[in-house]
């Protein structure tokens, strides 16, 4: 199962509040504005700024 379009439309970056894009192959949510990626574990986005990885 992947993240639904309805959920993706509502998710924003916890730091800057901008929309993010989902990279299904990497299973990550990307914030272009902050240049970070957030993991998605078992279809649950981990939107913790401390756990974001710089891209």
HELIX and SHEET records of a PDB file:
HELIX    1   1 UNK A    5  UNK A   10  1                                   6    
HELIX    2   2 UNK A   49  UNK A   51  5                                   3    
SHEET    1   A 4 UNK A  21  UNK A  23  0                                        
SHEET    2   A 4 UNK A  28  UNK A  31 -1                                        
SHEET    3   A 4 UNK A  36  UNK A  41 -1                                        
SHEET    4   A 4 UNK A  44  UNK A  45 -1                                        
SHEET    1   B 4 UNK A  21  UNK A  23  0                                        
SHEET    2   B 4 UNK A  28  UNK A  31 -1                                        
SHEET    3   B 4 UNK A  36  UNK A  41 -1                                        
SHEET    4   B 4 UNK A  53  UNK A  54 -1                                        
END                                                                             
